[in-house]
Amino acid sequence: MALKKSELYSSLWSSCDELRGVETRERKIKEAMYEILNDVDEVNRIFIIIKAQKEY
């Protein structure tokens, strides 16, 4: 079953607060996103949005 982008966002928000600015952890988040999205450009585009959020 394909995961909806909104479900991906929700899942990522719940674990991102402690990861801000930690390069290794940010890379792990991007890797997890890539496993779902299979598109590097989309991962980078979405990650910029995620990182800009206060809750990140």
HELIX and SHEET records of a PDB file:
HELIX    1   1 LYS A    5  CYS A   16  1                                  12    
HELIX    2   2 ASP A   17  LEU A   19  5                                   3    
HELIX    3   3 GLU A   23  LEU A   37  1                                  15    
HELIX    4   4 VAL A   40  ALA A   52  1                                  13    
END                                                                             
